[in-house]
Amino acid sequence: MSKPRPTGITVDRKAATLTITWDDDRTCEYPLNLLRNACPCAVCRGGHEHMKPEPGDDVFTIPVMEVSATQVEDVEAVGNYAIRIVWGDGHTHGIYDWHYLYSLCQQMQAEQDNSG
């Protein structure tokens, strides 16, 4: 099977969510604070040696950042494989590729299943 790819991406600033519809009919609603906590850049991960193709479980336990850090100014396409989020505090280093975002969606679902 091919790797899932998004068919639609929307940001709801009022609800503080980014929603991705995937080509396997899955829809994932990502809280913006979770996406910021899951930023895959080397600065946020603590260096290149800590970067992984999937988000770590710690993204669900990191304290929420200040409001400006989790506000989205823009979402930009990076080639045909990822998005870059421009955050309200000026942070732009994270490139969220499709595999990373889809893995985060699966982790969110598992978290919900375990807590419910």
N, C-alpha and C positions, 0 to 999 in steps of 0.2 A: 504494500500500500504506500502511496506517496505521502509525504509529510504534509500535515494540515497547513493551509494557507488562509489568511483572512479574506473574507468577501465584503466586509464592511467594518469601519472603525468610526465610532462617534465619541465625543467628549460631552458630558453633561456637567458643566461647571457648578451649577446650583446643587445638584445631587452629589458632586465630587466623585464622579465615576468616569471610567473609560470603558466602553463596551466594544467587544470584538465579536463579530459573527464569523465563524470558521466554515470552510467548505465541507466539513463533515457534519454540518447542521448543529454544531455546538455553539452556544452563545455564552460568553463569559463577561461578567460585569466586574471590573477591577476597581476597588476603592483607590482613589488617587494617593492616599497616604501609604497604602500597601505598595503601590508601584514605586513610590519614592523610596521606601524602605528597601525595596528589591532592586534598586538601581544597580545595573551590572557593571558600572565603570570601575576602573582600578582604584580611583580615589575612594569611592564608597565601599568597595570590597576590602580595602586595606592593602592594596598592592596586587601586582599581576599574579603572584603566586597563589592568591586566594580566589582568583576568578575561575568560575566553573560554567559549563554549558547550561546548567539548571540552577534555579534559585535555591539557596540554602534554607533550611527550616527556620533559621533565625529571623527571616523576614516577617514572621508572624508574631514575634515577641519583642522586636525593637520598639522602644518608646516612640510615640508619634512625634514628628517634628513640628516646629512652629508652622503656623498657617501659611505664610508666604512660601515656605519650602514645598508645600504640597498643592499649591495652586498651579494650574497649567496655563501657560501663556500661549503655547503653540505645540502642535504635533507635526513633525516633518517626516516625510518618507526618506528612507536611506536605501537607495537602490530599490530592488524588488524583494528584499529579504528582512527588512527591519523598519522600526520607527525610532526617532529621537524625540524626546519630550523636552520642551523648553519650560523649566520650572520658574515660578514667580520670584525666586531668590536669585535667578540668573544661572542656575546649574544646567548645563547642556551636555555633559560628557557621556551620559549613558546611552548606549545603542541597544535597544530591546529587539532582538531578532525573534522571528516567528517561533522557533523552537523554544526559546526562553519563555516567551509569553504563554505558549500553549502548555508548557510544563508548569508554569505558575498557576494556570487555570486548573490543571489537574490537582495540584497541591491544595488550592483553595477548596476544591470539592472534597478532597480527603479530610481537610480540617473541619469542614462543615459536617461531614458524616461522623467524624469522631466526637464532635462536641454536641451533636444532636441526638 
